[in-house]
């Protein structure tokens, strides 16, 4: 099993990063101060100095940072000037960090998925999180007293799927000491359909409304709101089902090239080649705390690009109207916005199914208003949703 020493790797990187390069005194581990009591416990793996998605809290008390995926609410604190520690992540996330965010590759350590590694004496395995490209769950096996060990799962952001129960590495973490859980939708009201059903809704609507693709005839413009990274499954399926390329701007294309989609023929930077255009996340309207459509912006885009009607799609779990059991549509004049419950986070029932499978001793919520506090009331409230699913030993 490959063994990595964070201190040695970090000191080597720091020496090379310095201008001009200068020798760094060793051993660094002797000078690391204690981790402060105020450090968010939802981001710290017990009995280690491993900090997960905690770059805003970086300090001289750790050089071992883990990044679950390339979304700004998780990599916040990283920049081209980052030199406070190593960033352990998946190979895809590593490419995004260096090529898009311009973090120095000296400090970025890509780790393979499905391959146990020793980092500072702890066994670490990365498995897919079914979230966005490069997103992973971290499995930590940490040495304890008397030759024993403790096991911790950190999901990052994830969407539970049945095949996860068959993952041999995750199966070894049944009965783990704690699961650091993505609790984005930890509320019974969040019950939404499968990703496949939501993608089918979008593709079918484009097929029905758009008909045969005629580039020369600008009638209906379809706008799909996405993040910088994420929702790629939707765009690829639209291209496949509707036999269209998908227009993206230069920034989005740069990210897609890093992900390996640059030469796929699915995407184009020529807006005249397609009537399906990708737009930024809040272009069609604000989604939080409730959806507020931006028909003014839609009209600007319609006029600017020479169409007579616009149909928009906002794919997010936040927008699902459970009571009506259907997808919500907002309309005004020549504009429609379809709120599609496509989520890359687990629904409430999926969260419970995941915890039921893992049977951990504790569930530590990672998303919520005050979950980073030791005495978090929100975390205590969410933990009640998993009563009877955890194992008290």
Number of C-alpha atoms within 10 A of each C-alpha: 8 9 13 14 12 20 19 14 17 22 21 15 19 21 16 14 17 12 8 8 10 11 12 12 8 11 11 13 13 7 10 14 11 10 14 9 8 10 17 17 17 24 24 19 19 17 10 15 17 21 24 22 25 22 22 12 13 18 15 12 16 21 25 23 24 24 25 26 29 25 18 13 11 18 21 14 14 20 15 13 10 15 19 19 25 24 30 22 28 27 17 19 27 25 22 22 23 17 15 14 15 15 21 17 18 18 24 25 18 16 19 15 17 15 14 20 19 17 18 17 14 20 20 21 22 26 21 21 24 19 21 22 20 24 27 26 27 25 23 26 22 21 16 11 7 6 6 9 14 17 24 23 27 25 24 26 26 26 22 22 14 10 7 18 16 9 13 10 17 21 14 12 22 18 21 23 22 22 25 23 24 21 26 20 21 23 14 10 14 20 19 25 17 13 18 12 13 20 21 15 16 22 18 15 15 21 15 10 11 18 11 12 15 13 13 9 10 16 16 21 24 24 24 26 20 22 15 19 18 17 21 16 13 21 24 19 18 23 18 13 13 20 13 23 23 25 25 21 16 12 11 19 18 17 18 20 12 15 16 10 16 15 10 11 11 18 25 20 17 13 17 14 18 23 26 26 23 22 20 15 16 16 19 24 19 14 16 10 8 10 15 13 19 14 21 12 12 24 18 11 16 20 11 9 14 14 17 14 18 21 21 25 20 26 25 20 22 21 23 23 18 14 7 8 11 14 15 15 12 14 12 9 9 14 19 20 24 20 23 27 28 25 23 20 22 27 25 19 18 18 24 18 19 19 20 16 18 23 23 23 17 21 24 22 24 24 21 17 11 15 22 20 15 14 10 14 14 16 23 14 9 19 17 11 15 17 11 10 20 21 15 11 7
